[in-house]
Amino acid sequence: MKSAFEGSVALTALAAEARRRGITYGHLVGETTFEERERIIREYQEEKREEKRRGREAAGREKKQKKKEKD
């Protein structure tokens, strides 16, 4: 079993790698307050909705472009 320190070091390393790759993440651990958990989850859900919206817009533009090229 890992000590709390070892777990903390591992989480810090994962967070650094995520930042380096431009990956967003939430950090939920035992000490995370209920309010902080709610905020992290809400922000994650909002980000996913925005990604879906951008994906739909890009697909729509691509479809229009293909139609335009066809005509």
NUGU-856908 format. One record per atom (N, C-alpha, C, O, CB): residue in one letter; residue number from 1; z, x, y. Coordinates in Angstrom, 2 decimals, always signed. Glycine has a CB too. Layout:
<sites>
<site "A"; NUM; <Z; X; Y>>
...
</sites>
This chain:
<sites>
<site "M"; 1; <+0.00; +0.85; -1.19>>
<site "M"; 1; <+0.00; +0.00; +0.00>>
<site "M"; 1; <+0.00; +0.89; +1.25>>
<site "M"; 1; <+0.72; +1.88; +1.32>>
<site "M"; 1; <+1.23; -0.96; +0.00>>
<site "K"; 2; <-0.82; +0.51; +2.21>>
<site "K"; 2; <-0.91; +1.30; +3.45>>
<site "K"; 2; <+0.26; +1.00; +4.37>>
<site "K"; 2; <+0.79; -0.11; +4.39>>
<site "K"; 2; <-2.23; +1.02; +4.17>>
<site "S"; 3; <+0.64; +2.00; +5.11>>
<site "S"; 3; <+1.68; +1.80; +6.12>>
<site "S"; 3; <+1.06; +1.09; +7.32>>
<site "S"; 3; <-0.16; +1.02; +7.46>>
<site "S"; 3; <+2.33; +3.15; +6.54>>
<site "A"; 4; <+1.91; +0.58; +8.19>>
<site "A"; 4; <+1.43; -0.07; +9.41>>
<site "A"; 4; <+0.63; +0.92; +10.25>>
<site "A"; 4; <-0.37; +0.56; +10.87>>
<site "A"; 4; <+2.61; -0.65; +10.24>>
<site "F"; 5; <+1.08; +2.17; +10.28>>
<site "F"; 5; <+0.37; +3.19; +11.05>>
<site "F"; 5; <-1.03; +3.42; +10.50>>
<site "F"; 5; <-1.99; +3.49; +11.26>>
<site "F"; 5; <+1.16; +4.51; +11.05>>
<site "E"; 6; <-1.16; +3.54; +9.17>>
<site "E"; 6; <-2.47; +3.75; +8.55>>
<site "E"; 6; <-3.39; +2.58; +8.84>>
<site "E"; 6; <-4.57; +2.77; +9.12>>
<site "E"; 6; <-2.32; +3.95; +7.03>>
<site "G"; 7; <-2.86; +1.36; +8.77>>
<site "G"; 7; <-3.65; +0.17; +9.08>>
<site "G"; 7; <-4.10; +0.18; +10.53>>
<site "G"; 7; <-5.23; -0.20; +10.84>>
<site "G"; 7; <-2.86; -1.09; +8.79>>
<site "S"; 8; <-3.21; +0.60; +11.41>>
<site "S"; 8; <-3.53; +0.67; +12.84>>
<site "S"; 8; <-4.63; +1.69; +13.10>>
<site "S"; 8; <-5.54; +1.45; +13.90>>
<site "S"; 8; <-2.28; +1.02; +13.65>>
<site "V"; 9; <-4.54; +2.83; +12.43>>
<site "V"; 9; <-5.56; +3.88; +12.59>>
<site "V"; 9; <-6.91; +3.35; +12.11>>
<site "V"; 9; <-7.93; +3.57; +12.75>>
<site "V"; 9; <-5.16; +5.17; +11.82>>
<site "A"; 10; <-6.90; +2.66; +10.97>>
<site "A"; 10; <-8.15; +2.12; +10.42>>
<site "A"; 10; <-8.75; +1.08; +11.37>>
<site "A"; 10; <-9.96; +1.08; +11.61>>
<site "A"; 10; <-7.90; +1.49; +9.03>>
<site "L"; 11; <-7.91; +0.20; +11.91>>
<site "L"; 11; <-8.41; -0.82; +12.84>>
<site "L"; 11; <-8.96; -0.18; +14.11>>
<site "L"; 11; <-9.98; -0.62; +14.64>>
<site "L"; 11; <-7.30; -1.81; +13.20>>
<site "T"; 12; <-8.30; +0.85; +14.60>>
<site "T"; 12; <-8.77; +1.56; +15.79>>
<site "T"; 12; <-10.13; +2.19; +15.52>>
<site "T"; 12; <-11.02; +2.13; +16.37>>
<site "T"; 12; <-7.75; +2.64; +16.22>>
<site "A"; 13; <-10.29; +2.79; +14.34>>
<site "A"; 13; <-11.58; +3.40; +13.98>>
<site "A"; 13; <-12.67; +2.34; +13.87>>
<site "A"; 13; <-13.79; +2.56; +14.34>>
<site "A"; 13; <-11.46; +4.18; +12.65>>
<site "L"; 14; <-12.36; +1.22; +13.26>>
<site "L"; 14; <-13.36; +0.14; +13.16>>
<site "L"; 14; <-13.74; -0.39; +14.53>>
<site "L"; 14; <-14.92; -0.65; +14.79>>
<site "L"; 14; <-12.81; -1.01; +12.29>>
<site "A"; 15; <-12.77; -0.56; +15.40>>
<site "A"; 15; <-13.04; -1.04; +16.74>>
<site "A"; 15; <-13.93; -0.07; +17.50>>
<site "A"; 15; <-14.86; -0.48; +18.20>>
<site "A"; 15; <-11.74; -1.27; +17.51>>
<site "A"; 16; <-13.65; +1.22; +17.38>>
<site "A"; 16; <-14.46; +2.23; +18.07>>
<site "A"; 16; <-15.90; +2.20; +17.55>>
<site "A"; 16; <-16.84; +2.29; +18.34>>
<site "A"; 16; <-13.86; +3.63; +17.87>>
<site "E"; 17; <-16.07; +2.07; +16.25>>
<site "E"; 17; <-17.42; +2.02; +15.68>>
<site "E"; 17; <-18.15; +0.75; +16.12>>
<site "E"; 17; <-19.34; +0.78; +16.41>>
<site "E"; 17; <-17.36; +2.08; +14.13>>
<site "A"; 18; <-17.44; -0.36; +16.16>>
<site "A"; 18; <-18.06; -1.61; +16.62>>
<site "A"; 18; <-18.53; -1.47; +18.06>>
<site "A"; 18; <-19.65; -1.87; +18.39>>
<site "A"; 18; <-17.08; -2.79; +16.49>>
<site "R"; 19; <-17.69; -0.92; +18.92>>
<site "R"; 19; <-18.08; -0.72; +20.32>>
<site "R"; 19; <-19.30; +0.20; +20.41>>
<site "R"; 19; <-20.22; -0.06; +21.19>>
<site "R"; 19; <-16.91; -0.13; +21.13>>
<site "R"; 20; <-19.30; +1.28; +19.63>>
<site "R"; 20; <-20.41; +2.23; +19.65>>
<site "R"; 20; <-21.72; +1.54; +19.29>>
<site "R"; 20; <-22.77; +1.86; +19.84>>
<site "R"; 20; <-20.13; +3.39; +18.68>>
<site "R"; 21; <-21.65; +0.59; +18.36>>
<site "R"; 21; <-22.85; -0.12; +17.91>>
<site "R"; 21; <-23.17; -1.35; +18.77>>
<site "R"; 21; <-24.18; -2.02; +18.54>>
<site "R"; 21; <-22.68; -0.54; +16.47>>
<site "G"; 22; <-22.32; -1.64; +19.74>>
<site "G"; 22; <-22.55; -2.80; +20.59>>
<site "G"; 22; <-22.20; -4.11; +19.91>>
<site "G"; 22; <-22.73; -5.16; +20.27>>
<site "G"; 22; <-23.98; -2.84; +21.02>>
<site "I"; 23; <-21.31; -4.05; +18.93>>
<site "I"; 23; <-20.90; -5.24; +18.19>>
<site "I"; 23; <-19.64; -5.79; +18.82>>
<site "I"; 23; <-18.67; -5.06; +19.03>>
<site "I"; 23; <-20.68; -4.92; +16.69>>
<site "T"; 24; <-19.65; -7.08; +19.11>>
<site "T"; 24; <-18.44; -7.70; +19.62>>
<site "T"; 24; <-17.57; -8.14; +18.44>>
<site "T"; 24; <-18.08; -8.39; +17.34>>
<site "T"; 24; <-18.77; -8.92; +20.54>>
<site "Y"; 25; <-16.30; -8.21; +18.67>>
<site "Y"; 25; <-15.38; -8.55; +17.59>>
<site "Y"; 25; <-14.09; -9.10; +18.18>>
<site "Y"; 25; <-13.79; -8.89; +19.35>>
<site "Y"; 25; <-15.09; -7.33; +16.71>>
<site "G"; 26; <-13.36; -9.81; +17.36>>
<site "G"; 26; <-12.02; -10.26; +17.72>>
<site "G"; 26; <-11.03; -9.53; +16.83>>
<site "G"; 26; <-11.35; -9.18; +15.70>>
<site "G"; 26; <-11.88; -11.81; +17.57>>
<site "H"; 27; <-9.86; -9.31; +17.33>>
<site "H"; 27; <-8.84; -8.55; +16.62>>
<site "H"; 27; <-7.66; -9.48; +16.38>>
<site "H"; 27; <-6.82; -9.67; +17.26>>
<site "H"; 27; <-8.42; -7.26; +17.42>>
<site "L"; 28; <-7.59; -10.06; +15.18>>
<site "L"; 28; <-6.49; -10.96; +14.84>>
<site "L"; 28; <-5.57; -10.28; +13.84>>
<site "L"; 28; <-5.98; -9.96; +12.72>>
<site "L"; 28; <-7.03; -12.30; +14.27>>
<site "V"; 29; <-4.35; -10.06; +14.24>>
<site "V"; 29; <-3.34; -9.46; +13.37>>
<site "V"; 29; <-2.07; -10.30; +13.47>>
<site "V"; 29; <-2.01; -11.25; +14.25>>
<site "V"; 29; <-3.06; -7.97; +13.75>>
<site "G"; 30; <-1.08; -9.94; +12.71>>
<site "G"; 30; <+0.16; -10.71; +12.70>>
<site "G"; 30; <+0.81; -10.87; +14.07>>
<site "G"; 30; <+1.43; -11.89; +14.34>>
<site "G"; 30; <+1.13; -10.07; +11.78>>
<site "E"; 31; <+0.65; -9.87; +14.92>>
<site "E"; 31; <+1.28; -9.93; +16.25>>
<site "E"; 31; <+0.48; -10.74; +17.26>>
<site "E"; 31; <+0.96; -10.99; +18.36>>
<site "E"; 31; <+1.48; -8.54; +16.77>>
<site "T"; 32; <-0.73; -11.14; +16.90>>
<site "T"; 32; <-1.57; -11.89; +17.83>>
<site "T"; 32; <-0.94; -13.26; +18.07>>
<site "T"; 32; <-0.66; -14.00; +17.12>>
<site "T"; 32; <-3.03; -12.03; +17.28>>
<site "T"; 33; <-0.73; -13.59; +19.33>>
<site "T"; 33; <-0.12; -14.88; +19.65>>
<site "T"; 33; <-1.10; -16.02; +19.37>>
<site "T"; 33; <-2.31; -15.80; +19.28>>
<site "T"; 33; <+0.35; -14.92; +21.13>>
<site "F"; 34; <-0.56; -17.21; +19.24>>
<site "F"; 34; <-1.40; -18.39; +19.00>>
<site "F"; 34; <-2.42; -18.55; +20.12>>
<site "F"; 34; <-3.59; -18.81; +19.85>>
<site "F"; 34; <-0.53; -19.66; +18.88>>
<site "E"; 35; <-1.99; -18.39; +21.36>>
<site "E"; 35; <-2.89; -18.55; +22.50>>
<site "E"; 35; <-4.00; -17.51; +22.47>>
<site "E"; 35; <-5.16; -17.82; +22.76>>
<site "E"; 35; <-2.12; -18.45; +23.82>>
<site "E"; 36; <-3.65; -16.28; +22.11>>
<site "E"; 36; <-4.66; -15.22; +22.04>>
<site "E"; 36; <-5.65; -15.50; +20.91>>
<site "E"; 36; <-6.85; -15.27; +21.07>>
<site "E"; 36; <-3.98; -13.84; +21.84>>
<site "R"; 37; <-5.15; -15.98; +19.77>>
<site "R"; 37; <-6.04; -16.35; +18.66>>
<site "R"; 37; <-7.02; -17.43; +19.10>>
<site "R"; 37; <-8.22; -17.35; +18.83>>
<site "R"; 37; <-5.21; -16.84; +17.44>>
<site "E"; 38; <-6.51; -18.43; +19.77>>
<site "E"; 38; <-7.36; -19.52; +20.26>>
<site "E"; 38; <-8.44; -18.99; +21.20>>
<site "E"; 38; <-9.60; -19.40; +21.11>>
<site "E"; 38; <-6.51; -20.58; +20.98>>
<site "R"; 39; <-8.08; -18.08; +22.10>>
<site "R"; 39; <-9.04; -17.50; +23.04>>
<site "R"; 39; <-10.10; -16.70; +22.30>>
<site "R"; 39; <-11.29; -16.84; +22.58>>
<site "R"; 39; <-8.31; -16.60; +24.06>>
<site "I"; 40; <-9.69; -15.87; +21.36>>
<site "I"; 40; <-10.63; -15.04; +20.60>>
<site "I"; 40; <-11.61; -15.93; +19.84>>
<site "I"; 40; <-12.82; -15.68; +19.87>>
<site "I"; 40; <-9.88; -14.11; +19.63>>
<site "I"; 41; <-11.10; -16.94; +19.18>>
<site "I"; 41; <-11.97; -17.85; +18.40>>
<site "I"; 41; <-12.91; -18.61; +19.32>>
<site "I"; 41; <-14.09; -18.75; +19.01>>
<site "I"; 41; <-11.12; -18.84; +17.58>>
<site "R"; 42; <-12.40; -19.10; +20.45>>
<site "R"; 42; <-13.24; -19.84; +21.40>>
<site "R"; 42; <-14.37; -18.96; +21.94>>
<site "R"; 42; <-15.52; -19.39; +22.01>>
<site "R"; 42; <-12.39; -20.38; +22.58>>
<site "E"; 43; <-14.04; -17.73; +22.32>>
<site "E"; 43; <-15.07; -16.82; +22.83>>
<site "E"; 43; <-16.11; -16.49; +21.76>>
<site "E"; 43; <-17.30; -16.40; +22.06>>
<site "E"; 43; <-14.42; -15.53; +23.34>>
<site "Y"; 44; <-15.67; -16.32; +20.53>>
<site "Y"; 44; <-16.59; -16.05; +19.43>>
<site "Y"; 44; <-17.55; -17.23; +19.23>>
<site "Y"; 44; <-18.75; -17.04; +19.10>>
<site "Y"; 44; <-15.81; -15.77; +18.12>>
<site "Q"; 45; <-16.99; -18.43; +19.23>>
<site "Q"; 45; <-17.83; -19.62; +19.04>>
<site "Q"; 45; <-18.82; -19.78; +20.19>>
<site "Q"; 45; <-19.98; -20.12; +19.97>>
<site "Q"; 45; <-16.96; -20.87; +18.91>>
<site "E"; 46; <-18.38; -19.53; +21.42>>
<site "E"; 46; <-19.27; -19.63; +22.57>>
<site "E"; 46; <-20.40; -18.61; +22.47>>
<site "E"; 46; <-21.55; -18.91; +22.78>>
<site "E"; 46; <-18.48; -19.42; +23.88>>
<site "E"; 47; <-20.07; -17.39; +22.04>>
<site "E"; 47; <-21.08; -16.35; +21.89>>
<site "E"; 47; <-22.11; -16.74; +20.84>>
<site "E"; 47; <-23.30; -16.53; +21.03>>
<site "E"; 47; <-20.41; -15.00; +21.52>>
<site "K"; 48; <-21.65; -17.30; +19.73>>
<site "K"; 48; <-22.58; -17.72; +18.66>>
<site "K"; 48; <-23.49; -18.84; +19.15>>
<site "K"; 48; <-24.68; -18.86; +18.83>>
<site "K"; 48; <-21.79; -18.17; +17.41>>
<site "R"; 49; <-22.94; -19.79; +19.91>>
<site "R"; 49; <-23.77; -20.87; +20.46>>
<site "R"; 49; <-24.84; -20.30; +21.40>>
<site "R"; 49; <-25.99; -20.75; +21.37>>
<site "R"; 49; <-22.89; -21.90; +21.21>>
<site "E"; 50; <-24.45; -19.33; +22.22>>
<site "E"; 50; <-25.40; -18.71; +23.16>>
<site "E"; 50; <-26.49; -17.96; +22.39>>
<site "E"; 50; <-27.66; -18.02; +22.77>>
<site "E"; 50; <-24.66; -17.75; +24.12>>
<site "E"; 51; <-26.13; -17.26; +21.32>>
<site "E"; 51; <-27.12; -16.57; +20.50>>
<site "E"; 51; <-28.12; -17.56; +19.90>>
<site "E"; 51; <-29.33; -17.31; +19.90>>
<site "E"; 51; <-26.43; -15.76; +19.38>>
<site "K"; 52; <-27.63; -18.68; +19.41>>
<site "K"; 52; <-28.52; -19.70; +18.83>>
<site "K"; 52; <-29.45; -20.25; +19.90>>
<site "K"; 52; <-30.65; -20.44; +19.66>>
<site "K"; 52; <-27.69; -20.85; +18.20>>
<site "R"; 53; <-28.91; -20.51; +21.09>>
<site "R"; 53; <-29.73; -21.06; +22.17>>
<site "R"; 53; <-30.84; -20.08; +22.53>>
<site "R"; 53; <-32.00; -20.47; +22.68>>
<site "R"; 53; <-28.86; -21.36; +23.41>>
<site "R"; 54; <-30.48; -18.79; +22.67>>
<site "R"; 54; <-31.49; -17.78; +23.00>>
<site "R"; 54; <-32.54; -17.68; +21.90>>
<site "R"; 54; <-33.72; -17.49; +22.18>>
<site "R"; 54; <-30.83; -16.43; +23.23>>
<site "G"; 55; <-32.11; -17.80; +20.65>>
<site "G"; 55; <-33.04; -17.74; +19.54>>
<site "G"; 55; <-34.02; -18.90; +19.57>>
<site "G"; 55; <-35.21; -18.72; +19.33>>
<site "G"; 55; <-32.29; -17.74; +18.22>>
<site "R"; 56; <-33.52; -20.10; +19.86>>
<site "R"; 56; <-34.41; -21.28; +19.96>>
<site "R"; 56; <-35.39; -21.13; +21.12>>
<site "R"; 56; <-36.56; -21.47; +20.99>>
<site "R"; 56; <-33.57; -22.57; +20.14>>
<site "E"; 57; <-34.91; -20.61; +22.24>>
<site "E"; 57; <-35.80; -20.41; +23.38>>
<site "E"; 57; <-36.89; -19.40; +23.05>>
<site "E"; 57; <-38.05; -19.60; +23.39>>
<site "E"; 57; <-35.01; -19.95; +24.61>>
<site "A"; 58; <-36.51; -18.31; +22.39>>
<site "A"; 58; <-37.49; -17.28; +22.02>>
<site "A"; 58; <-38.51; -17.85; +21.04>>
<site "A"; 58; <-39.70; -17.56; +21.15>>
<site "A"; 58; <-36.79; -16.06; +21.40>>
<site "A"; 59; <-38.05; -18.65; +20.09>>
<site "A"; 59; <-38.97; -19.27; +19.13>>
<site "A"; 59; <-39.94; -20.21; +19.84>>
<site "A"; 59; <-41.11; -20.28; +19.49>>
<site "A"; 59; <-38.19; -20.02; +18.03>>
<site "G"; 60; <-39.44; -20.94; +20.83>>
<site "G"; 60; <-40.29; -21.84; +21.60>>
<site "G"; 60; <-41.34; -21.09; +22.38>>
<site "G"; 60; <-42.50; -21.51; +22.44>>
<site "G"; 60; <-39.46; -22.68; +22.53>>
<site "R"; 61; <-40.95; -19.98; +23.00>>
<site "R"; 61; <-41.92; -19.17; +23.75>>
<site "R"; 61; <-42.98; -18.59; +22.82>>
<site "R"; 61; <-44.17; -18.56; +23.15>>
<site "R"; 61; <-41.20; -18.02; +24.50>>
<site "E"; 62; <-42.55; -18.15; +21.66>>
<site "E"; 62; <-43.49; -17.58; +20.68>>
<site "E"; 62; <-44.48; -18.64; +20.21>>
<site "E"; 62; <-45.67; -18.37; +20.06>>
<site "E"; 62; <-42.73; -16.99; +19.48>>
<site "K"; 63; <-43.99; -19.83; +19.98>>
<site "K"; 63; <-44.84; -20.92; +19.53>>
<site "K"; 63; <-45.87; -21.27; +20.61>>
<site "K"; 63; <-47.05; -21.49; +20.31>>
<site "K"; 63; <-43.99; -22.17; +19.18>>
<site "K"; 64; <-45.42; -21.32; +21.87>>
<site "K"; 64; <-46.33; -21.61; +22.97>>
<site "K"; 64; <-47.40; -20.52; +23.10>>
<site "K"; 64; <-48.57; -20.82; +23.33>>
<site "K"; 64; <-45.56; -21.74; +24.29>>
<site "Q"; 65; <-46.98; -19.26; +22.95>>
<site "Q"; 65; <-47.91; -18.15; +23.07>>
<site "Q"; 65; <-48.97; -18.20; +21.98>>
<site "Q"; 65; <-50.15; -17.97; +22.24>>
<site "Q"; 65; <-47.15; -16.83; +23.01>>
<site "K"; 66; <-48.55; -18.49; +20.75>>
<site "K"; 66; <-49.51; -18.58; +19.65>>
<site "K"; 66; <-50.49; -19.72; +19.88>>
<site "K"; 66; <-51.68; -19.58; +19.61>>
<site "K"; 66; <-48.78; -18.78; +18.31>>
<site "K"; 67; <-50.00; -20.85; +20.39>>
<site "K"; 67; <-50.86; -21.98; +20.68>>
<site "K"; 67; <-51.86; -21.61; +21.77>>
<site "K"; 67; <-53.04; -21.95; +21.68>>
<site "K"; 67; <-50.04; -23.21; +21.10>>
<site "K"; 68; <-51.38; -20.92; +22.79>>
<site "K"; 68; <-52.23; -20.50; +23.90>>
<site "K"; 68; <-53.33; -19.55; +23.40>>
<site "K"; 68; <-54.48; -19.66; +23.81>>
<site "K"; 68; <-51.39; -19.82; +25.00>>
<site "E"; 69; <-52.96; -18.62; +22.53>>
<site "E"; 69; <-53.94; -17.67; +21.99>>
<site "E"; 69; <-54.95; -18.37; +21.11>>
<site "E"; 69; <-56.11; -17.95; +21.05>>
<site "E"; 69; <-53.24; -16.58; +21.20>>
<site "K"; 70; <-54.54; -19.42; +20.45>>
<site "K"; 70; <-55.41; -20.18; +19.55>>
<site "K"; 70; <-56.48; -20.96; +20.34>>
<site "K"; 70; <-57.62; -21.11; +19.90>>
<site "K"; 70; <-54.56; -21.14; +18.70>>
<site "D"; 71; <-56.07; -21.45; +21.50>>
<site "D"; 71; <-56.98; -22.29; +22.33>>
<site "D"; 71; <-58.02; -21.50; +23.03>>
<site "D"; 71; <-58.85; -22.06; +23.74>>
<site "D"; 71; <-56.21; -23.05; +23.34>>
</sites>
